Amino acid sequence: MKLLASLLLFIFSSLLFGGVVVAESLNQKHPFSGRNKLFVFGDSYVDIGNTKPDGTGAWAVPYGITYPGKPSGRFSDGHISTDFLAQLLRIKLPVTYAKKDDADKTRLQYGMSFAYGGTGVFDTYANYPNMTAQINLFEQLLGNVYSPSDLSSSVALVSVAGNDYITFILANLKDPAKLLGFKTFISQVVNQTELNLRKIHTLGVKKIAIPSLTPLWYIPKIANSSLIIKVIVQDLVEFHNGLLQKSVVKLNKENNHSAFTIIDYYNTFLAVFNNKGEIPGIPTFQNISIPCLGDDGKVCDDPKSAFFWDGIHPTQEGWKAVYKVLRHNITAALMPKA
């Protein structure tokens, strides 16, 4: 139990305190796609600027050195998951909830991001809006900022990357017996995620995408751990992803169509990690688990050469590779049929 507690604390601690983004969309080279709004809920993998720009963490140098050239709130050197998904769907990047009052009406019509780095399905860090709170903020805008017709042409991205699990571990470190219920807690997280997905759909969003957990044993924070630890981590990730898959199948059966889609980060990250040139247009990253930004604050010579930017978040080039692999499946699942 002590080993499991230490392991899980180690894995997810960076996730808990991760914030992300103030961003402009990648260049929009394509015409209107039929999906013209993106609504984003979740954590630091998708947050595009809702955390406080206080000059620390992702708001400090050297974050943002590739784009926009200074810290912008992303936990990366540049663009992240949300940017690349918007580009694939030919949707302009949504405004952040934090900036909604400063945005003009045209900007609001691209959608909105409610994601907040460090949050979870349940409560995680003090004053961080959990998934239910984010959805409630979204609901408050309906009938005022967004109409039913707005939502019918929209896509929602919902990120659950593990912050709930570190919170659970921290709360139970002094009572290891409670950690025996860890898989039960994973079930609770996925069950609540299912309720959240159903709520977003009920509010009117027609297409909803949720990423699976990534193969966490590759992240720099734990890459040099023992084989036993890596096996434990793999079991935990696969248990979460298996339950998530069942939930999405259930939701789609309820609706008699494929409204819900899993973005397969798990297998896609593995494909990028293991690529030796077999995947056209995808870099062959060397030393996958060595981040560009070291613990000493030093930055590698070329961020494009690294998959990971820091201990857990990909570089812009890493995210770019992931979405190149994913692009056909994503567009097939989320774009309107001709």
C-alpha positions in Angstrom: 0.0 0.0 0.0 2.8 2.4 0.8 4.4 1.6 -2.6 1.1 2.2 -4.4 0.5 5.4 -2.5 3.9 6.8 -3.2 3.7 5.8 -6.9 0.3 7.4 -7.5 1.3 10.5 -5.6 4.4 10.8 -7.8 2.5 10.2 -11.1 -0.4 12.6 -10.6 1.1 15.4 -8.5 2.1 17.4 -11.6 -1.4 17.0 -13.1 -3.0 18.5 -9.9 -1.1 21.7 -10.1 -1.1 22.1 -13.9 -2.7 25.1 -15.5 -2.9 26.1 -19.1 -3.6 28.6 -21.9 -4.2 32.0 -23.4 -4.1 31.1 -27.0 -4.9 32.2 -30.5 -6.0 29.6 -33.0 -3.6 27.9 -35.4 -4.0 29.2 -38.9 -7.4 28.4 -40.3 -6.7 27.2 -43.8 -10.0 25.6 -44.5 -13.5 26.8 -45.1 -16.4 26.4 -42.6 -16.8 22.8 -41.8 -20.4 22.6 -40.5 -19.1 22.4 -36.9 -18.5 26.0 -35.9 -18.3 26.0 -32.1 -16.0 24.2 -29.7 -16.9 23.9 -26.0 -14.1 22.6 -23.7 -14.3 21.2 -20.2 -11.5 19.7 -18.1 -8.0 20.2 -16.9 -4.5 21.3 -17.9 -4.3 19.2 -21.1 -7.1 21.4 -22.6 -7.3 24.6 -20.6 -6.7 27.6 -22.8 -6.3 30.4 -20.3 -8.7 30.2 -17.4 -6.1 29.9 -14.7 -4.8 33.2 -13.1 -1.9 34.7 -15.0 0.2 35.2 -11.8 3.7 34.8 -13.3 4.3 31.4 -11.9 4.2 27.9 -13.3 3.0 27.9 -16.9 2.8 31.7 -16.8 6.6 31.9 -16.2 9.5 31.8 -18.6 10.3 29.5 -20.5 6.7 28.3 -21.1 5.4 29.5 -24.4 8.8 30.0 -26.0 7.7 28.4 -29.3 4.3 30.0 -29.3 3.4 32.8 -28.7 7.0 33.6 -27.7 6.3 34.3 -24.1 4.3 32.6 -21.3 0.7 32.3 -22.2 -0.6 29.8 -19.6 -0.1 26.7 -21.6 1.8 23.9 -19.9 3.9 23.6 -23.0 6.3 25.5 -25.2 3.5 26.2 -27.7 0.1 25.0 -28.9 -1.6 22.1 -27.1 -4.4 19.6 -27.6 -7.3 22.1 -27.9 -5.5 24.1 -30.6 -4.9 21.0 -32.7 -8.4 19.7 -32.3 -9.9 23.0 -33.4 -7.6 23.1 -36.4 -8.6 19.6 -37.4 -12.3 20.4 -37.1 -11.7 23.8 -38.9 -13.2 25.6 -35.9 -11.6 28.8 -34.7 -10.2 28.6 -31.1 -12.9 29.3 -28.5 -12.7 32.2 -26.1 -11.9 31.4 -22.5 -14.6 31.7 -19.8 -12.3 34.0 -17.9 -12.2 36.4 -20.9 -15.8 36.2 -22.0 -16.8 39.6 -20.7 -14.0 41.2 -22.7 -14.8 39.4 -25.9 -17.0 40.8 -28.6 -20.1 38.8 -29.8 -18.3 37.5 -32.9 -15.6 36.0 -30.8 -18.1 34.3 -28.5 -19.7 32.5 -31.4 -16.6 30.2 -31.8 -17.5 28.6 -28.5 -15.9 28.7 -25.1 -13.4 26.9 -22.9 -14.4 26.3 -19.3 -11.4 24.0 -18.6 -9.2 24.9 -15.7 -5.8 23.4 -15.1 -5.7 21.1 -12.0 -9.3 20.3 -11.9 -11.0 16.9 -11.8 -14.4 15.2 -12.1 -14.7 15.8 -8.4 -13.2 18.5 -6.2 -9.4 18.6 -6.3 -7.6 21.8 -5.4 -9.2 24.7 -3.4 -11.3 27.0 -5.6 -10.7 24.9 -8.7 -14.0 24.4 -10.6 -14.7 20.7 -11.0 -16.4 19.2 -14.1 -19.9 19.7 -12.7 -19.1 23.3 -11.9 -17.8 23.9 -15.4 -20.9 22.4 -16.9 -23.0 24.6 -14.7 -21.2 27.7 -15.9 -21.9 26.5 -19.5 -25.6 26.0 -18.7 -25.9 29.5 -17.3 -25.0 30.9 -20.7 -27.7 29.0 -22.6 -30.6 31.0 -23.8 -28.5 34.2 -23.4 -25.2 33.8 -25.2 -25.9 30.5 -26.9 -29.1 29.3 -28.5 -30.2 25.7 -29.3 -29.3 26.2 -32.9 -25.8 27.2 -31.8 -25.3 24.0 -29.9 -26.6 21.8 -32.7 -23.5 22.6 -34.8 -21.1 22.3 -31.9 -18.5 19.9 -30.5 -17.5 19.4 -26.8 -14.1 18.3 -25.7 -14.0 16.8 -22.2 -10.6 16.0 -20.6 -10.2 13.8 -17.5 -6.5 13.3 -17.1 -6.1 12.0 -13.5 -6.3 14.9 -11.0 -9.1 13.1 -9.1 -6.8 10.2 -8.4 -4.0 12.2 -6.8 -6.6 14.0 -4.6 -7.9 10.6 -3.4 -4.3 9.4 -2.6 -3.5 12.6 -0.6 -6.7 12.2 1.4 -5.9 8.6 2.3 -2.2 8.5 2.8 -2.6 8.1 6.6 -5.0 5.2 6.2 -3.5 2.8 3.6 -6.5 0.4 4.1 -8.7 2.9 2.3 -6.4 2.7 -0.7 -7.7 -0.8 -1.3 -10.7 1.0 -2.7 -8.8 2.7 -5.4 -10.4 0.8 -8.2 -13.8 1.5 -6.6 -12.9 5.2 -6.7 -11.9 4.9 -10.4 -15.3 3.5 -11.0 -16.9 6.5 -9.2 -14.8 8.9 -11.4 -15.9 7.2 -14.6 -19.5 6.9 -13.5 -19.6 10.6 -12.7 -17.9 11.3 -16.1 -20.7 9.4 -17.7 -23.3 11.6 -16.0 -21.3 14.7 -17.1 -21.2 13.6 -20.7 -24.9 12.8 -20.6 -25.7 16.3 -19.2 -23.6 18.1 -21.9 -25.5 16.2 -24.5 -28.9 16.8 -22.9 -28.1 20.6 -22.9 -27.9 20.4 -26.7 -24.3 19.6 -27.8 -24.5 17.0 -30.5 -21.0 15.7 -30.6 -18.8 15.0 -27.5 -15.2 13.8 -27.5 -13.4 12.5 -24.4 -9.7 11.4 -24.5 -8.6 8.2 -22.9 -5.8 8.3 -20.3 -2.3 8.2 -21.9 0.3 5.5 -21.1 1.5 7.3 -18.0 4.5 5.1 -17.4 6.3 6.9 -20.2 6.0 10.3 -18.7 9.3 11.7 -17.5 8.2 11.8 -13.8 8.1 8.0 -13.6 9.9 6.7 -16.7 13.0 5.6 -14.6 10.9 3.8 -12.0 11.0 0.0 -11.6 9.3 -2.5 -13.8 6.9 -3.3 -11.0 5.8 0.3 -10.7 5.3 0.5 -14.5 3.1 -2.6 -14.5 1.0 -1.2 -11.6 0.6 2.1 -13.5 -0.4 0.3 -16.7 -3.0 -1.7 -14.9 -4.5 1.4 -13.4 -4.6 3.3 -16.7 -6.1 0.3 -18.6 -8.8 -0.2 -15.9 -9.9 3.5 -16.2 -9.8 3.3 -20.0 -11.8 0.0 -20.1 -14.5 1.5 -17.9 -14.6 4.7 -20.0 -15.0 2.6 -23.2 -18.0 0.8 -21.6 -19.6 4.1 -20.6 -19.3 5.6 -24.1 -20.8 2.4 -25.6 -23.7 2.7 -23.2 -24.3 6.4 -23.9 -24.3 5.8 -27.6 -26.8 2.9 -27.3 -29.1 5.2 -25.3 -29.0 7.8 -28.1 -29.2 5.3 -31.0 -26.2 7.1 -32.7 -22.6 7.9 -32.2 -22.8 11.2 -30.3 -20.0 10.3 -28.0 -16.4 9.6 -29.2 -13.3 8.5 -27.3 -10.1 10.2 -28.6 -7.7 7.3 -28.3 -4.7 9.0 -26.6 -3.6 5.7 -25.2 -2.8 3.9 -28.4 -1.9 7.1 -30.3 0.8 8.1 -27.8 2.2 4.5 -28.0 2.2 4.7 -31.8 4.2 8.0 -31.7 6.5 6.7 -29.0 7.3 3.5 -31.0 7.5 5.2 -34.4 10.8 4.4 -36.2 9.8 6.0 -39.5 6.9 3.8 -40.3 4.3 6.6 -39.9 4.7 9.2 -42.7 5.1 12.8 -41.5 5.6 11.8 -37.8 9.0 12.6 -36.1 11.0 9.8 -34.7 11.5 11.3 -31.2 14.6 10.2 -29.5 14.8 9.6 -25.7 11.0 9.9 -25.4 10.9 10.3 -21.6 13.5 13.0 -21.4 11.7 16.4 -21.2 12.9 19.5 -23.0 12.6 21.5 -19.8 14.7 20.0 -17.1 14.1 20.1 -13.3 17.0 22.6 -13.2 15.1 25.0 -15.4 17.4 24.5 -18.4 15.8 24.1 -21.8 16.9 21.8 -24.6 18.4 23.3 -27.8 15.4 22.4 -29.9 12.0 21.8 -28.4 10.9 20.1 -31.7 13.2 17.3 -30.9 11.4 16.4 -27.7 8.0 14.8 -27.2 7.6 16.0 -23.6 8.0 19.6 -22.6 8.1 19.1 -18.8 7.5 16.2 -16.5 4.1 15.4 -17.9 2.9 17.7 -20.7 3.9 17.2 -24.3 5.7 19.8 -26.4 3.9 21.5 -29.3 5.7 19.1 -31.6 4.5 16.2 -29.5 0.9 17.3 -29.6 1.3 17.9 -33.4 2.5 14.3 -33.9 -0.4 12.9 -31.8 -3.0 14.8 -33.8 -1.5 13.8 -37.2 -2.0 10.2 -36.2 -5.5 10.9 -34.9 -6.7 13.2 -37.7 -8.6 10.7 -39.8 -10.4 9.1 -36.9 -11.3 12.4 -35.4 -12.7 14.0 -38.6 -14.6 10.8 -39.3 -16.2 10.8 -35.9 -16.8 14.5 -35.3 -17.3 16.2 -38.7 -20.8 16.3 -40.2 -21.5 13.6 -42.8 -21.7 15.0 -46.4 
